[in-house]
Amino acid sequence: MKKIVGIRFKPGGKIYDFDCGAFVLKAGDQVVVETQQGLGLGQVVNPPVQYEDGEAGKDLKKVYRLANEKDFDQLEKNRETEQKAHEYCLSCISELGLKMNLFSVESAFDGSKLTFYFTADGRVDFRQLVKQLVKEVGARIEMRQVGIRNHAKMCGGLGRCGRVICCSSFIDNFGPVSIRMAKEQGLSLNPTKISGQCGRLMCCLTFENDVYFDLKKGYPKIGKTIMTEDGKGRVLRHNPLKEKIIVQIEKGQEIEIGLDKIILEPKNDAMKE
């Protein structure tokens, strides 16, 4: 019987499963765990759940111990190292004339490795930059180029809804987002209104897309000619939340009717002018 606990290392980051052994943990506890890069400090997100040995899947890394004051001091020291390394790297990038946007530096828990995150339009030759960084900080260096959506996730910010952007608060993995989703929900197709901080389509367009798709089953297509109690008309818009459609009748007037008010759907889909 194993007790598995979910631990997150960064706000909005992926949740990893660990074997908590004999430790009694609860959500919010700070713990030191074994990782592939050595020891790491994370926060318990999902409290322990018991599993049979076969159900737990592959062998999991273990919780090493509860975090103590020394660990928090080390974490603070790492933050200072990251800040200094970030400032020095920016100066080197400017000196070398590299076309890259450095936005974050992350230190391993023991300070033996620094990872520099950046975005760029293409490939960047940063060999000379790495040499200067190694000489300055005296640790292993990794340069990691990421996409613009990951950039927004790591930096965070506020969305147009006034809340913290979804990718930095709870989204673990990015899914596909298409303009068709905005069309299905009757949203404005103005790029400035449906784009997030990263400049790509907002992730929240996917949240209700399946609901709108199910609600609109059986609706006449937009542009289709139908017969109503007020005469023949062309479907302009759908309002699935009210279970109604907006129709322009031959007189030019727009009316909102329920699906039960459709009398007939002529075979000819084009209105006669």
Secondary structure, DSSP 8 states (H G I E B T S, - for coil): -EEEEEEESSTT--EEEEE-TT----TT-EEEEEETTEEEEEEEEEEEEEE-TTTT-S---BEEEE--HHHHHHHHHHHHHHHHHHHHHHHHHHHHT---EEEEEEE-TTSSEEEEEEE-SS----HHHHHHHHHHH-SEEEEEE--HHHHHHHH--B-TTSSB-HHHHT--S-----HHHHHHTT----HHHHB-TTSSB-GGGGTTHHHHHHHTTT---TT-EEEETTEEEEEEEEETTTTEEEEEETTS-EEEEEGGG--B--S--S---
